[in-house]
C-alpha cells in the first residue's frame, strides 16, 4: 500500500467558532486518507484533535484584533516565513487554508513555490461582510484579484459566496461548494414531549454577540410575545453589554438569559423548544446543523447565505413582510423582520404537530452533512488538483 500523501490545514487558531469547528472536524476525518498537519498562527486549541494529526503552532502570541498596522505587517511576514519553513520541513504537498489571513499567506506561499498545491476557503458572504467600510471592500477586491487567483482552487460553504466572489471580486480560479460537516449528535430531543403542553416556550439563539448575528432583533421579537416566551443566548462578543442593556430597557431581564460560550451546547438545545437564527448575513450556519442534529425545530432569517440552502434546498421563496414561510426543513423569515419572527415563534408554540414535523425533517436533513460524507468530498477535491 503506497504511503499517504502529506497535507496541511491552515487556520488562525482553533478556539470556539464555526470555521474553527469545521477545521477540527476535517482535520480528524482526513486522517483516513492523508498524513495531516494542522498549522495555526496562534496557540489556541479548544476542539479535540486526532492523535495522528501533527500540530504546528507558528507563534507564541495571543490573538489581538487591536494590533497596530505596523505590528500586523511584521506579524504577516514572520508568519509567512515560518509557514513556508513548516511546509518544507514536513514535506507538505497540498495546503488548505481558511479565512482571509491564512488564505493570503497560503497564496504567497504558492507564488513563491509553484509546485505547492494550494486550496483556499472563504467562509462569509464578502459583499455583506465588507460593505460598511469602503477601504475594506477595496482591499479585499485587491487581495482576491492579486493573490486568491494564484491558487489551484477555492471552496466555500455556499453557492452564493462563490457567485459573489466571481461576479463582484474578480475571482477566476475553479470554485467548489463543500458544506460544513457535523458529527451526528448522541443527544436527541424527546419527541414525545410534543404531546405534552408546556407552560414555558424556550427559544434558543447561538452566535457571537456581534452586529451581523442581530441578537438585538431576536430580543425585540421576544418583547412582542407573552411572558411565557423566554430566550437563551449562547455566545460572547463585543455587543454583550449593549444587548444586556436592550434587555433591561425592555424589562426582559427575567426572560432573556445570556449563557456565554459553553462546551456542551447540545445539552441545552435538547431542552429548548426552537432555535432562532436571525442573522443579517451568514456563511453556512453551524447553529442550524447543531439544532437539527438533536431534533430541535429551526426558525431562520433568509439571509445571504446558507439558511435557504439548508432549510429549503436552495429553492427560492417569497416572504411577505410581517409574516413567515414554512420551508421544507424549517421556517424562514425576512432579514430583520421582527414582527415576522415573533409570529413564526408563536406559530410553533401553538402548533405542536408542526414542531414535531420539523423536528423529524431536521433529523433527516442533517444526515446529508455527516462528517464522513463531507470528508469524502474533501478527499475528492484534493485529488482533483493532484491528478
N, C-alpha and C positions, 0 to 999 in steps of 0.2 A: 504494500500500500504506500503511495507516494506521501512524502511529508506534507503537512498542512501549510498552506501559504500564510504569510505574516501580514496582518492588517492592523491598523490603529484607528481608534475612535478618539476624536479630539474635541474637548469642550472646555468651557471656562472653569467649571467646578461641578460637584455633584451634591450640592445642598438642595433642599426641598424646592421643587418647581417642576412644571410639566415637561420641559425639554430634558431636564436632568433625569427625571424618571424614565423617559424614553431611552436615553443613552445607557442607563444602567441595565435596563431590560435587554436592549440589543447586545450590549457587551456580553452579558451572560449567555444569551441564546446563540450568538455567533461562535462561541467556543465549540459548538458542534461541528463547525465547518473549517475554522481557522485557528491559528495561534494569534490570540488577540492581545493587543496592548491598549490600555486606557491612558491617554495623555491628558492631563488637566493643568491649567495655568495656576490655579490656587488650590491649596491643600485643604479643601472642604469636601468630605465624602460622607454623606448621610443616607446612602442607599446600599443595600447588600451587593457585593461584587463577588462573582465566582472565583474560587481559589486558583483557577488556572489563568486568570487574567493578570497580565503584567502591568502594574500600576506605575506610571511615571508622573511625578509632580515637577513642574518646571520652575516654580518659585516658592519661597517660604513666606510670601506676603499674603495678607488677607485682602479679600476683595474690597475695594474702596471706590464707590461711584463718584466721589467728590474730589478725585485726584486733579491736580493742575494739568494743563495741556502738556507742559514740558515733561512732567512725570509720566504721562500716558505715552508720549513719544519714546521716552527712554525705555519704558516697560515693553513697548511693542518690539523694539529692536533686540532687547535682551531675550524676550520670549522667542522671537523668530530664530535667533542664533541657537538657543537651547533646543528648540523644536527640531531644527534640521539635524542637530547632533544626535538627538534621540532617535530620529528616523534612521539615520545612518548606522548608529550603533546596534540597533535592533533589527536591521535588515528589513525594514517595512517596505512592502511592495505597493500597498494601497492604503491611503489615509482618508478617513471620512470625518469631516468637521461639522459642527453645529453652531449656529448663531454667527453674528457678523464678525466679531474679532477673531475667533478661530478660523472662520471662512477666509478672512483677509490674509491671515498668516499662512494658511494652507495654500492659498493662491500664490503667495510669494515663494513658498517652497517649491511649487510646481514650476514657476517661472525660472527658478534657479537650478532646477533638476527636471528636465523634460521627460526623463524615464519614469519618474514617480507618477503613479496613477492617483488622481485626487477626485473625491466626490465631496460636494458641499451641500449643506442643507439649510434652507430658510424655514423658520417656524412661525412667522407672523405675516399679516397682510400689509405689505410695505406702504401702499398709498394711504392707508389709515394711520399706521404707526408713525409716519414721518410727516403727516400733513400739517401739523401745528407749527412747525419750525422750518422756514424756507431753507436755511443753511443745512439742516439735517437731510432734507429731501435732495438737495443738490449734491451733498456729499455721498449719499447712498447711490444716487444715479452714477456718479463718477466711479465708485467702488465696483458696481455691477459691470459697467462697460469696460473698465480698465483692468479689473482683477478677476471677477467672477467668471468672465468669458474665457479665461485661460485654463479653466479646469476641464476635466473629462465629462462631468455630468453634475447636474443639480437635481436633488429631490426635495420635495416639501410634503406637508401633510394635508394639502388641499389643492384641488384643481384651480381654485380662484387665486391662490398665491402664485402658482406657475403662470397663469394667464396675466396677472398683474405685472410680474417681473418681465415677461416678454413684451407686452404691449406698452408699458409705461416706463420701463427702466433699461431697455435695450439688451436684455439677455438673449444670447444667441446659441448657447450650448444646449445639448439634449437635456430634456427635463422629464421627470417621472413623479408620480404621486405614490408615496408609501404612507399609509395611515399609521397613527400611533398604535403600538401594541399594548396589550393589557394581560396580566395574569388573571385568569378567572378566579373570582373570589370563593373562598370556602364558606364565608358567611352568606346567608340568604335571609331575606325578609320573610317573615312568617305570613304566607299568603292567606292563611285562614283568618288573619286579622281584618281582612276586608269585609268579613261577615259581622264584625263587631263595631258598633258605633263608638267613636272616640270623642271625648269632650274637647281635648286639645288637638289642634291641627298644626303639626310641627313642620315648618318649611326650613330647608337646609340650603345654604349657599357656600360654595367653596371657591376661593381665589384670592390672589394678592389684593391688599387694600389699596388699589390704585384706581385712577380715573377710568381706565379702559374697562374695568370689571363692573362699573356702575352699581356698586353696592348701595349707593345713596338712593337710586331709583327703586331698588328692592325694598329698602326700608320704608320709603314713601308709599309703596304699594300696600305694605302691611298696615300702615296708618289708615288706609281706606277700608279695612276689614274689621269685623268684630273682635272683641278682646280674647276670644279663644284661639285666634291665629297667632302663632309665635314664630320667631326666626332665629336660627343658629347660624352664625357666620364663622367660617374656618379660614384663617389666613392672617398674615401680618403685612404691614406696609405703611407707606408714608401718610396715608389718609386716616389712620386709626383714630386719632384724636378728633378729627373733623367729623367722622362718621358717628362717633360716640356722642358728640355734641348735637348732631342732627337727631339722633335717637332721643336724647334728653329734651331737646326743644319740642319734640312731638309727644313728649311724655310717654315714651315707649320703653323706658328702662327695664320694666318688668317683663316685657315681651321680646326684646331684642337681646341676644346673648352673644358676645364676642368670645370665641373659643381659642383664638390664636392658631398656630400651626401644631398639628398633632401627628404622631406616628401611625395611629390606628383609626384613621378617618372612616374606614369601612364599618367599624363598630358603632359609629354614630349614624351612618347612613341607614343601617338596617332598622334603626329606631325612629327614623323620620317618616313623614307622610308624602313628601315630594321634594325633589331638587329643583331649585330655580337658578338658572344661569342667565343673567340679564346684561351681558356684556355689550359694549359698543362695538368692539372688534375682537376677533379671536384668531388663532391659528387653527388648531384642532383640539377642542376642549377635553382634556382627560377627565374632568369632573363628570361629564356626561357618561363616559365609558364606565367610570367607577360606580356611578349610581345604577346604571343598567346592570352591572355585574352582580349586584345584590338584589335586583328586582325592585328598585325604587323608581317610581314614575318621574318623568322629567318635563319641566317647562323651560323653554329657552327662547331668548331673542333670536330673531332670524338675521343675525349679523354676519358680516364677512369675516371669517369663513369658517366652515366646519359644521355648525348646527344643522343646516339644511341637508348636507351630505349624510350626517349621522341619523337624523330623525325622519327624513323623507326621501332617502336615496337620491338626493340632489334633484328631485323633481320640483320645479319652481312653484311657488304658491303666491296667492294674493290675499292679504290680510287687511280687513277693514280697520281703520283707526278706532281704538277703544274696544277692540274685540280680539279674538284669537283663532288659530287654525288647528284643527285636530289632524295632525300628521300621522304617518304610518306607525312611528315608534315613539311619539311623544307629542307635546303641544308646542306650537310656535307662536310668538307674539312679535309685533314690530319693535324695532330698537327704541328704547326709552319711552315706550308707551305704557305709562304707569297704570292708567285705567285698564288697558287690555290685560296687563299682568295680573292685577287684582281680580279681574273677572275670571281669568284662567285658573288661578289658585282656588277661588271659591267654587268654580265648576268641578274641580277634582274633589274638593271636600264634600260636595253634595252628591257625588256620583261614585260610590264605592265600586260599582261594576266597571266603570271606565278606568279607575285606578288599577284594578286587578288586570284589566285588558292590557294596559301599558306596562304593567309590571312583567307580565308574561312575554309581551312583544320585545321588551328590553332585554330580557334574558336570552331570547332567541337571537336578537340583533348582535349582541356583544360577542358572540362566538366567532363572528367574521373577523374580529380584531385580536384573537387569541395570539399570544406571543410566538408560538411555533409557526403559525401561518405567516405572520409578518417577518419573522426571521428568515423563512424560506424565500420570501420576496426580496429581502435584502441580499441574500446569497445570490439570487439570480441577477440582481442589479450589479453586484460586484463582479460577477462572472462576465457580464455584458461588456465591461470596459477592459477585461483581461483576455479577451479572445485574440 
